[in-house]
Amino acid sequence: MFPTSSQAKCWMFGSEQVVQKFREKANRGFINRYQEQGRQGNFLSLQEEQDVLGYFQVKMAEFCNKFKPPMPKAVTGTAFHYFKRFYLHNSIMDYHPKEILVTAVYLATKVEEFNVSISQFVSNVQGNQERATNIILNNELLLLKELNFQLTVHNPYRPVEGLLIDLKTRYANLGDVDSLRPDIEAFLDQVYLTDAILIHSPSQIALAAIIHGASRKKQNL
């Protein structure tokens, strides 16, 4: 159950401002550690870090969408959670997002029981696949530690299915409820590029997706 999960207790935050404070602390922490060693350099601002992370989140979505064999949505959603959680407490100046990205997706495939071997997985990675394998295996334990080994993720996809079944059984006059799916899926794809999954519960996001899909079809719920 989501209310008693580690996600609800440890990885949900009251507002976007609270989330940004964690990121600001990670950014400032890296700079302070660097300067305490008597070293100087050009550092990324918090906004610059967020811009880079935003770019790599888009790349993560593209990687998951193009993955062969086709990747279940739950795997993609879980990977986004891991990626976002990692960079709440770490700076991209410490850990390259490209490396954490592929590690997060690979870990998500195992947690969500999407059975692909490491060789199958890296066949989807452009470039040197042996190097990609080493990067993933070397970073997997780091990612696990930064997630505090709290790996179970509740995504909005299951609540969406429950709400759609509810609409079909209670509101037959709505017509073809499944016609809402493309707009619902598009909405959820965009949600994962934001901080909404760190602030709002899966059921809230699912309800928002349903309402969005209905409004796009001019359906009044």
C-alpha positions as CSV (number, residue, x, y, z in Angstrom):
1,M,0.0,0.0,0.0
2,F,1.3,3.4,-1.0
3,P,0.6,5.2,2.3
4,T,2.8,2.8,4.3
5,S,5.6,2.5,1.6
6,S,9.1,3.9,1.8
7,Q,8.2,6.1,-1.2
8,A,5.5,7.8,0.8
9,K,7.6,8.1,4.0
10,C,11.0,9.0,2.5
11,W,10.6,10.2,-1.1
12,M,7.6,12.5,-1.1
13,F,8.0,16.2,-0.3
14,G,5.6,18.9,0.5
15,S,6.3,21.3,-2.3
16,E,8.6,22.1,-5.2
17,Q,10.5,24.5,-3.0
18,V,11.4,21.7,-0.6
19,V,12.7,19.6,-3.5
20,Q,14.8,22.5,-4.7
21,K,16.4,23.0,-1.3
22,F,17.8,19.4,-1.5
23,R,19.2,20.1,-4.9
24,E,20.7,23.4,-3.8
25,K,22.4,21.7,-0.8
26,A,23.9,19.1,-3.2
27,N,25.1,21.8,-5.6
28,R,26.6,23.9,-2.7
29,G,28.1,20.8,-1.0
30,F,30.1,19.9,-4.1
31,I,31.4,23.4,-4.5
32,N,32.4,23.7,-0.9
33,R,34.2,20.4,-0.9
34,Y,36.1,21.3,-4.0
35,Q,37.1,24.7,-2.6
36,E,38.1,23.3,0.8
37,Q,40.8,21.4,-1.0
38,G,42.3,24.7,-2.1
39,R,41.2,24.2,-5.7
40,Q,39.5,26.7,-7.9
41,G,37.3,26.1,-10.9
42,N,34.2,27.1,-12.8
43,F,31.1,25.6,-11.2
44,L,27.6,25.0,-12.5
45,S,24.9,27.0,-10.9
46,L,21.8,25.2,-9.6
47,Q,19.8,26.3,-12.6
48,E,22.5,25.1,-15.0
49,E,22.4,21.7,-13.2
50,Q,18.6,21.5,-13.6
51,D,18.9,22.4,-17.3
52,V,21.4,19.5,-17.9
53,L,19.2,17.1,-15.9
54,G,16.2,18.1,-17.9
55,Y,18.1,17.3,-21.1
56,F,19.1,13.9,-19.8
57,Q,15.5,13.1,-18.6
58,V,14.3,13.7,-22.2
59,K,17.1,11.3,-23.3
60,M,16.0,8.8,-20.8
61,A,12.5,8.8,-22.1
62,E,13.7,8.4,-25.6
63,F,16.0,5.5,-24.6
64,C,13.1,3.7,-22.9
65,N,10.7,4.3,-25.7
66,K,13.2,2.9,-28.3
67,F,14.3,0.0,-26.1
68,K,14.2,-3.5,-27.6
69,P,12.3,-5.6,-26.6
70,P,9.6,-3.0,-25.8
71,M,9.9,-1.8,-22.2
72,P,6.8,-1.8,-19.9
73,K,5.8,1.7,-18.8
74,A,6.3,0.7,-15.1
75,V,10.0,0.2,-15.8
76,T,10.3,3.6,-17.3
77,G,8.5,5.2,-14.4
78,T,10.6,3.4,-11.8
79,A,13.8,4.5,-13.6
80,F,12.7,8.1,-13.5
81,H,12.1,7.8,-9.8
82,Y,15.6,6.4,-9.2
83,F,17.2,9.1,-11.4
84,K,15.4,12.0,-9.7
85,R,16.0,10.6,-6.2
86,F,19.8,10.2,-6.9
87,Y,20.2,13.8,-7.9
88,L,18.3,15.1,-4.9
89,H,21.4,14.5,-2.9
90,N,24.2,14.5,-5.5
91,S,25.5,17.0,-8.0
92,I,26.0,16.3,-11.7
93,M,29.5,17.7,-11.2
94,D,30.2,14.6,-9.1
95,Y,28.4,12.0,-11.2
96,H,27.7,12.2,-14.9
97,P,23.9,12.0,-15.7
98,K,24.5,9.7,-18.7
99,E,26.1,7.1,-16.4
100,I,23.4,7.3,-13.7
101,L,20.7,7.3,-16.4
102,V,21.6,3.9,-17.8
103,T,22.2,2.5,-14.4
104,A,18.8,3.6,-13.2
105,V,17.1,2.1,-16.1
106,Y,19.0,-1.2,-15.7
107,L,18.2,-1.4,-12.0
108,A,14.5,-0.7,-12.8
109,T,14.4,-3.6,-15.3
110,K,15.4,-5.9,-12.4
111,V,13.1,-4.4,-9.8
112,E,10.1,-4.5,-12.1
113,E,11.0,-8.0,-13.3
114,F,11.5,-7.1,-16.9
115,N,13.8,-9.9,-17.8
116,V,16.7,-8.7,-19.9
117,S,20.3,-9.7,-19.5
118,I,23.1,-7.1,-19.2
119,S,24.2,-8.0,-22.8
120,Q,20.7,-7.5,-24.1
121,F,20.4,-4.2,-22.2
122,V,23.7,-2.7,-23.5
123,S,22.8,-3.7,-27.1
124,N,20.4,-0.8,-26.9
125,V,23.2,1.6,-25.9
126,Q,25.0,3.5,-28.6
127,G,28.8,3.4,-28.6
128,N,31.2,1.1,-26.7
129,Q,29.0,-1.6,-25.2
130,E,31.7,-3.2,-23.1
131,R,32.4,0.2,-21.5
132,A,28.6,0.7,-21.0
133,T,28.5,-2.7,-19.2
134,N,31.4,-1.6,-16.9
135,I,29.7,1.7,-16.1
136,I,26.4,0.1,-15.2
137,L,28.0,-2.6,-13.0
138,N,30.4,-0.1,-11.3
139,N,27.6,2.4,-10.5
140,E,24.8,-0.1,-9.5
141,L,25.9,-0.4,-5.9
142,L,26.4,3.4,-5.6
143,L,22.8,3.9,-6.9
144,L,21.5,1.3,-4.5
145,K,23.2,3.1,-1.6
146,E,21.9,6.5,-2.6
147,L,18.4,5.1,-2.8
148,N,18.9,3.7,0.7
149,F,18.0,0.3,-0.8
150,Q,14.4,1.6,-1.0
151,L,13.5,0.2,-4.4
152,T,9.8,-0.4,-4.5
153,V,8.1,2.4,-6.5
154,H,4.4,3.0,-6.9
155,N,3.7,4.4,-10.3
156,P,0.4,5.9,-11.5
157,Y,-0.2,3.3,-14.2
158,R,-2.1,0.9,-12.0
159,P,-4.4,3.6,-10.5
160,V,-5.1,4.7,-14.0
161,E,-6.3,1.2,-14.9
162,G,-8.5,1.1,-11.8
163,L,-10.0,4.4,-12.6
164,L,-10.7,3.4,-16.2
165,I,-12.4,0.2,-15.0
166,D,-14.5,2.3,-12.6
167,L,-15.5,4.7,-15.5
168,K,-16.6,1.7,-17.7
169,T,-18.7,0.1,-15.0
170,R,-20.3,3.3,-13.4
171,Y,-20.6,5.6,-16.4
172,A,-21.6,3.7,-19.5
173,N,-22.8,6.9,-21.1
174,L,-19.2,8.0,-21.5
175,G,-18.9,5.8,-24.6
176,D,-15.5,4.3,-25.5
177,V,-13.4,4.9,-22.3
178,D,-10.3,3.4,-23.9
179,S,-10.2,6.2,-26.4
180,L,-8.9,8.3,-23.6
181,R,-5.7,6.2,-23.3
182,P,-3.5,8.1,-25.8
183,D,-4.1,11.5,-24.1
184,I,-3.6,9.9,-20.7
185,E,-0.3,8.3,-21.7
186,A,0.9,11.5,-23.2
187,F,0.0,13.4,-20.0
188,L,1.9,10.8,-17.9
189,D,5.0,11.0,-20.2
190,Q,5.1,14.8,-19.6
191,V,4.6,14.4,-15.8
192,Y,7.7,12.3,-15.5
193,L,9.8,15.2,-16.8
194,T,8.6,17.3,-13.9
195,D,8.9,17.0,-10.1
196,A,5.3,16.0,-9.7
197,I,6.2,12.4,-8.9
198,L,8.1,13.7,-5.8
199,I,5.2,15.8,-4.6
200,H,1.9,14.1,-5.5
201,S,0.8,10.6,-4.9
202,P,0.4,8.1,-7.8
203,S,-3.4,8.2,-7.4
204,Q,-3.5,12.0,-7.6
205,I,-1.4,11.9,-10.7
206,A,-3.6,9.1,-12.2
207,L,-6.8,11.1,-11.5
208,A,-5.3,14.2,-13.1
209,A,-4.3,12.1,-16.2
210,I,-7.9,10.8,-16.5
211,I,-9.4,14.3,-16.2
212,H,-6.9,15.6,-18.8
213,G,-7.8,12.7,-21.2
214,A,-11.5,13.3,-20.7
215,S,-11.2,17.1,-21.3
216,R,-9.2,16.5,-24.5
217,K,-12.2,14.4,-25.7
218,K,-14.7,17.0,-24.5
219,Q,-16.0,14.6,-21.9
220,N,-17.4,16.0,-18.6
221,L,-16.5,13.9,-15.6
